[in-house]
Amino acid sequence: MAHQITKTDGLVLNQKRAWHGLGKVVETAPSPYQALHLADLDWSVVTAPLHATTFLPDGETPLKITVPDRHALVRDDTNEVLGIVSDRYEVLQNRELADLIYEVAEAEDITVESAGSLNGGKRVFFLCHLDTFGFENGDDEVKQYAMFRTGHDGKTEVSVRQTNVRVVCANTEAAAIAKDRGVGFRHRGNILDNVRTMRMALGDLRSQALAYREFAEQCMATPAPNTSEYFNSVWMEVNKVRPTLNSRADSRRKNMIEAWDSLQRHEWNYKFAGTAWGTYNAVTQWANYNAPVRRTKGATMDEARMVSRIDGRGDAYSKAAAKVMETVLA
């Protein structure tokens, strides 16, 4: 169960169904409080004393003891133990996470793209909309989000991070947090005292979203660079070597550049033909959807491609495409 959505987990999605087919799909993006109900997150976590049973030296007489300074985190609707924590651990209820979203975002109209729990409630997330933009001469649409996350497993911190990934399962959750563009706190002390710092982080995330929008708009307003030079520079940025003529590396380089050139001239990219955005899109399209990937045992192709986007070949080429394009725009 790679998506880690169990029978006791809930999930709500705005408009589009997830690859695994699970969850409730709604036509209008819900508010955090609406998502709390739609994703079946309106349950609480309680702390319970941790007991253990051992035996006296005779090996037959049982001895029940209470484990000091430790408590179990128990989901109140299923009675499932989600984690073991110390006395210093502070529970942040799902409802409080929804409250936190409103406080941090400082917006009453903030909406949720997806929300749910994983592993029976051990982790909880809300993916909230930050920005969406497109272009007049095309239907290419870029969406950016802030992912609010907490956990009841005793390990997962409270965090907010910016991401372009639509979180619908454990795999995409991993992709979203891998970017590490945000701030997080452990379940210690008064978590709600950290709201001001999280507000500052979200402000920075909004700035990052705006910066990417400006990058995209500048690409659209800039004529396409010499594609051969651009594609070669992207390949060099990742591979860090200059292949010798007719070598295996040179063959791989030529095949990759041929694929990028084909995608640049593909029907979906016609509307951006002749712009730097169209050239940049050719590489990122390949990196995210067409690059060859290796599947580990038991993994699906979707999961393997997601790993590639997180920290594999796809991620490396997407970053290189942006870095080289920034030099073109300078």
Beta strands, then each sheet from edge to edge (+ up, - down):
strand 1: 11-14
strand 2: 24-26
strand 3: 45-55
strand 4: 62-75
strand 5: 81-86
strand 6: 112-118
strand 7: 123-133
strand 8: 142-151
strand 9: 158-163
strand 10: 182-185
sheet 1: 2+ 1+ 6- 7+ 8- 9+ 10-
sheet 2: 3+ 4- 5+
end
